[in-house]
Amino acid sequence: MALLDELSAQEEARLAPKTPWTRHKMSPGRFEAMLAGIQGFRLRPHRLEGTFKLSQNKAADEQARVAAALGDHPIAQAMGRIPTD
């Protein structure tokens, strides 16, 4: 239960300034019913693969603006859209 409360507090903090949700706002019966639907598990990754998301789904002019805003940052170079002045 402590883990659930901690995780809820962590995620609710991202919604500030909204008042955080806590399980105490629910009736005990409703909370118990929802709690039955939570399944804990562990993941043990065997491999991680990175992917670069460099605005490739954006229009060329938008890609150019992003690269220009990045200046001489290596990501701008990776985008292949270094502005030539």
SESETI-740652 format. One record per residue: x, y negated, z negated of N, C-alpha, C, CB in turn; residue in one letter. Coordinates in steps of 0.05 Angstrom, whole numbers, plus 32768, in hexadecimal, padded with zeros to 4 digits. Glycine has a CB too. Layout:
<pts>
PT     nX     nY     nZ    caX    caY    caZ     cX     cY     cZ    cbX    cbY    cbZ   rest
PT      X      Y      Z      X      Y      Z      X      Y      Z      X      Y      Z      A
...
</pts>
This chain:
<pts>
PT     nX     nY     nZ    caX    caY    caZ     cX     cY     cZ    cbX    cbY    cbZ   rest
PT   8011   8018   8000   8000   8000   8000   8012   7FE7   8000   7FED   8000   7FE8      M
PT   8028   7FE8   7FF1   803A   7FD1   7FF0   8045   7FCB   800C   8051   7FD7   7FDC      A
PT   804C   7FE0   801B   8057   7FDC   8036   8042   7FCE   8048   805F   7FF7   8042      L
PT   8029   7FD7   8046   8013   7FCB   8056   8010   7FAE   804E   7FF9   7FDA   8051      L
PT   8010   7FA8   8034   800D   7F8C   802C   8025   7F7B   8035   800B   7F8A   800D      D
PT   803D   7F86   8034   8055   7F77   803D   8054   7F72   805B   806E   7F87   8035      E
PT   804D   7F86   806A   804B   7F83   8087   8035   7F6F   808E   8046   7F9E   8094      L
PT   801F   7F70   8081   8009   7F5D   8087   8012   7F40   8081   7FF0   7F64   8076      S
PT   8020   7F3D   806A   8029   7F22   8062   803D   7F18   8077   8036   7F22   8046      A
PT   804F   7F29   8080   8063   7F21   8094   8056   7F18   80AE   8076   7F38   8099      Q
PT   8043   7F28   80B7   8036   7F21   80D1   8023   7F09   80CE   8027   7F38   80DC      E
PT   8015   7F07   80B8   8003   7EF1   80B4   8012   7ED6   80B1   7FF3   7EF5   809A      E
PT   802B   7ED7   80A7   803B   7EBF   80A5   8040   7EB2   80C0   8056   7EC5   8097      A
PT   8040   7EC2   80D5   8045   7EB8   80F0   802D   7EA7   80FA   8049   7ECF   8103      R
PT   8016   7EA9   80ED   7FFF   7E9B   80F5   7FFA   7E81   80E6   7FE6   7EAC   80F2      L
PT   800E   7E79   80D6   800C   7E60   80C6   8006   7E49   80D9   8026   7E5B   80B6      A
PT   7FF6   7E37   80D1   7FEB   7E30   80B7   7FD1   7E3F   80B0   7FE7   7E13   80B5      P
PT   7FC9   7E52   80BF   7FB1   7E61   80B9   7FB4   7E6E   809E   7FAB   7E76   80CF      K
PT   7F9E   7E6F   808E   7F9F   7E7D   8075   7FA4   7E9B   807A   7F85   7E79   8065      T
PT   7FB8   7EA6   806C   7FBF   7EC2   8071   7FA9   7ED6   8069   7FD8   7ECA   8062      P
PT   7FA6   7EEB   8079   7F93   7F00   8072   7FA0   7F12   805E   7F8A   7F10   808C      W
PT   7F91   7F1C   804B   7F9A   7F31   8039   7F84   7F46   8037   7FA2   7F25   801D      T
PT   7F8C   7F5D   802F   7F78   7F73   802C   7F63   7F6D   8017   7F85   7F8D   8026      R
PT   7F6A   7F5A   8004   7F57   7F53   7FEF   7F3F   7F43   7FF9   7F66   7F43   7FDA      H
PT   7F41   7F3A   8012   7F2A   7F2C   801E   7F15   7F40   8028   7F34   7F1B   8035      K
PT   7F1B   7F59   8028   7F08   7F6E   8032   7EFB   7F7C   801A   7F17   7F83   8044      M
PT   7EE3   7F86   801F   7ED7   7F97   800A   7EE7   7FB1   8007   7EB9   7F9D   8010      S
PT   7EE9   7FBC   7FF0   7EF9   7FD4   7FEC   7EF1   7FEB   7FFF   7EF7   7FDE   7FCF      P
PT   7ED7   7FEE   8003   7ECD   8004   8014   7ED6   8000   8031   7EAF   8005   8013      G
PT   7ED5   7FE7   803B   7EDD   7FE1   8056   7EFB   7FE5   8059   7ED5   7FC4   805E      R
PT   7F0B   7FDC   8045   7F28   7FDF   8047   7F2F   7FFD   8047   7F35   7FD1   802F      F
PT   7F23   800D   8036   7F29   8029   8035   7F22   8037   8050   7F19   8037   801F      E
PT   7F0C   802E   805D   7F05   803A   8077   7F19   8033   808C   7EE9   8030   807F      A
PT   7F23   801A   808C   7F37   8012   809F   7F52   801F   8099   7F3A   7FF4   80A0      M
PT   7F58   8022   8080   7F71   802E   8078   7F73   804B   8082   7F74   802E   8059      L
PT   7F5D   8059   8084   7F5C   8074   808F   7F66   8075   80AC   7F40   8080   808C      A
PT   7F64   805F   80BA   7F6B   805E   80D6   7F89   8057   80DB   7F5B   804A   80E4      G
PT   7F97   8052   80C5   7FB4   804B   80C8   7FC4   8064   80C6   7FBC   8037   80B2      I
PT   7FD5   8068   80DA   7FE7   8080   80DB   8004   8076   80DB   7FE1   8091   80F4      Q
PT   8012   807E   80C7   802E   8077   80C6   803F   808B   80D6   8038   8077   80A9      G
PT   8055   8081   80E1   8067   8092   80F1   8082   8086   80F2   805B   8097   810D      F
PT   8096   8095   80FA   80B1   808C   80FF   80B9   8091   811B   80C5   8099   80EB      R
PT   80C8   807F   8126   80D3   8082   8141   80F1   8087   813E   80CD   806A   8153      L
PT   80FB   8099   814D   8118   809E   814E   8121   809C   816B   8120   80BA   8142      R
PT   8128   8084   8173   8130   8080   818F   814A   808F   8195   8134   8062   8195      P
PT   814A   809B   81AD   8161   80A9   81B7   8171   8098   81CA   8159   80C3   81C4      H
PT   8164   8083   81D5   8171   8072   81E9   8163   8057   81E9   8171   807F   8205      R
PT   8172   8042   81ED   8167   8027   81F1   8171   801C   820B   816F   8014   81D9      L
PT   815F   8010   821A   8166   8004   8233   815D   7FE7   8233   815A   8014   824B      E
PT   8170   7FD5   8239   8169   7FB9   823A   815E   7FB1   8256   8181   7FA8   8234      G
PT   814D   7F9D   8256   8142   7F92   826E   8144   7F74   826D   8125   7F9C   8272      T
PT   814C   7F68   8282   814D   7F4B   8284   8133   7F41   8291   8166   7F41   8294      F
PT   8127   7F2E   8284   810F   7F22   828F   8116   7F05   8296   80F6   7F23   827A      K
PT   811B   7F00   82AF   8126   7EE6   82B8   8112   7ED7   82C9   8140   7EEA   82C6      L
PT   80F9   7ED6   82C1   80E4   7EC7   82D0   80E0   7ED1   82EC   80EB   7EAA   82D0      S
PT   80E7   7EEA   82F1   80E4   7EF4   830D   80C7   7EF5   8317   80F0   7F10   830E      Q
PT   80B4   7EF3   8305   8098   7EF3   830E   808E   7ED7   8312   8087   7F02   82FA      N
PT   809F   7EC3   8310   8098   7EA7   8313   809F   7E9E   832F   80A5   7E95   82FE      K
PT   8092   7E88   8337   8098   7E7C   8352   80B5   7E72   8352   8084   7E65   8358      A
PT   80C0   7E71   836A   80DD   7E69   836D   80E2   7E4D   8361   80E4   7E69   838B      A
PT   80D0   7E3A   8365   80D4   7E20   835A   80D4   7E20   833B   80BF   7E0C   8364      D
PT   80C4   7E31   832F   80C4   7E33   8312   80DD   7E41   8308   80AB   7E43   8309      E
PT   80E6   7E55   8317   8100   7E62   8310   8117   7E4E   8310   8106   7E7A   8323      Q
PT   8117   7E3D   8325   812C   7E29   8327   812B   7E15   8310   8129   7E1A   8342      A
PT   8113   7E0D   8308   8110   7DFB   82F1   811B   7E07   82D7   80F3   7DF2   82ED      R
PT   8115   7E21   82D3   811E   7E2F   82BB   813D   7E30   82BC   8112   7E4B   82BA      V
PT   8148   7E38   82D2   8165   7E3A   82D5   8172   7E1F   82D1   816D   7E45   82F0      A
PT   8166   7E0A   82DC   8171   7DEF   82D8   8171   7DE7   82BB   8162   7DDB   82E9      A
PT   815B   7DEE   82AD   8159   7DE7   8291   816E   7DF6   8280   813D   7DEE   8286      A
PT   8176   7E0D   8289   818B   7E1C   827B   81A7   7E12   8281   8189   7E39   8284      L
PT   81AA   7E01   8295   81C4   7DF5   829B   81D8   7E0A   82A4   81CF   7DE6   8283      G
PT   81F0   7E0A   8297   8205   7E1D   829E   8205   7E36   828D   8220   7E10   829D      D
PT   81EF   7E3B   827F   81ED   7E52   826E   81EF   7E6C   8280   81D2   7E52   825E      H
PT   81FB   7E81   8276   81FE   7E99   8286   81E4   7EA5   8290   820D   7EAE   8276      P
PT   81CE   7EA0   8281   81B4   7EAA   828A   81AC   7E9D   82A4   819E   7EA6   8274      I
PT   81B2   7E83   82A7   81AB   7E75   82C0   81BB   7E81   82D7   81B2   7E57   82BE      A
PT   81D4   7E89   82D2   81E4   7E96   82E6   81D8   7EB1   82ED   8201   7E9A   82DD      Q
PT   81CE   7EBF   82D9   81C2   7EDA   82DE   81A9   7ED7   82EF   81BC   7EE8   82C4      A
PT   819B   7EC1   82EC   8183   7EBC   82FC   818A   7EB7   8319   8173   7EA5   82F0      M
PT   81A3   7EB0   831E   81AB   7EAA   833A   81A0   7E91   8345   81A3   7EC0   834B      G
PT   8198   7E7F   8334   818C   7E66   833C   819A   7E4E   8331   816E   7E65   8334      R
PT   81B4   7E4E   8331   81C3   7E37   8327   81BF   7E20   833A   81E1   7E3D   8324      I
PT   81B5   7E09   8330   81B1   7DF2   8341   81CC   7DE7   834B   81A2   7DDC   8332      P
PT   81CD   7DDF   8364   81E6   7DD4   836F   81E2   7DB6   8371   81ED   7DE1   838A      T
PT   81F2   7DA7   8362   81F0   7D8A   8363   8207   7D7E   8373   81F0   7D7E   8346      D
</pts>
